[in-house]
Amino acid sequence: MTSIATESAVDLRLYELLEEFMIMLRRGQSVPVREFAKRYPEYSSRIIADFPAMLMAEGLKPRLSMVPGDGGPVEAADACELLAGYRVIRQIGQGGTGIVYEAEHPRLSRRLAVKVLPGRKGDTNLAERFKRESESVARLDHPNIVPVFDFGERNGVQYIAMPLIDGQSLDQLVKQYRANSRSVADTQSTAGVLPMVTDQPWSKLSTCRCDSPSTQVDLIGPTADFKKLAKLGADVASALVHAHENKTIHRDIKPGNLILDKTGKIWVTNFGLATVRDDKSDPSRTGDVTGTPRFIAPEQMRGLCDERSDVYSLGITLYEMASGIRA
Amino acid sequence: MIASMVEIDREILVLRHIEELSISEAPAELNISVDTAKKRHLRAIRRLQQLCSGLNGLSVG
């Protein structure tokens, strides 16, 4: 009897933690499940067991109506009033550094990706990072870097407007490739469905439309058109050289941050973690450990990062493209 | 995936995660107590987890 009572008390506490985690997630202040679990050691194993499914349930939403600016829920229609004169059409992505909306400029009748900083006012760390992204990308001008159309702050909401790239990020192409090869190899009919449902909401932060079916699968795996893939790699490398010459390090090069448009051109996006090097700083600067573990250079794990770290991440990205398997 | 769940699990997930009703609003909608709603929600999440682990395992991270 006592064990049932105890179990019930544990569940109630666990539910409070679930609420806390869900609220953070919806405010754009999400932390990885394992990180969150470390804060509550006595509930750690239960958090790790139960919360991923909650994330998946959150991912079922057709549109997350998040609040840019003040932390409370608003309808997307209201959010567009906040968005510096841009009419919001729909949300297309969400990540640690912002929520991306497809929007339209009222006078230019041009479709744009407008990224806004989520979360509460006064989160200076995020705000600083967001401002840095705007400034560092605004000074870049390269045919393979998604340019900044406009940026600033309106009604306390920071935003960046960029052209909407009509295409797909490389991680979407890799997922499709894996799903296809799995459904061919695997007799279980459910296998191909999984990559869609395991999508964590914050991993999707592309400034691209992501619902168009792929015609570019010849870029991945042993049967890839390697000349095409090499050209893609060279274009990204050229974009990185330009960024590096302008003292900007991307720090998070990975398939999810490279968008292939419908004409086959590759675009580098999401300079959300970019650092700007001043002339006085040490060539291998010390900073936070940021980026995506599988793609970051070993020194980035220790908080060190310079231009070579981007080159390393591009290498891993191309390896995954060419092999079709996770590095 | 969610379509294969039983109605009682599905409705609480829809109310809390898609409609985004709070833990005081959702039970009112279902005519149940807050404590019952919490238990149902947690159980629905665990069933969803079981459905997924039957496939390939979710990435945690």
Interface residues (C-beta under 8 A of the other chain):
Chain A: D11 L12 L14 Y15 L18 E19 R26 P32 V33 R34 I48 A49 D50 P52 A53 M54 L55 M56 A57 E58 L60 K61 P62 S65 P73 T190 A191 V193 L194 V197 T198 Q200
Chain B: M1 I2 L13 R16 H17 I18 E20 I23 D35 K38 K39 H41 L42 I45 R46 L48 Q49 C52 L55 N56 L58 S59 V60 G61
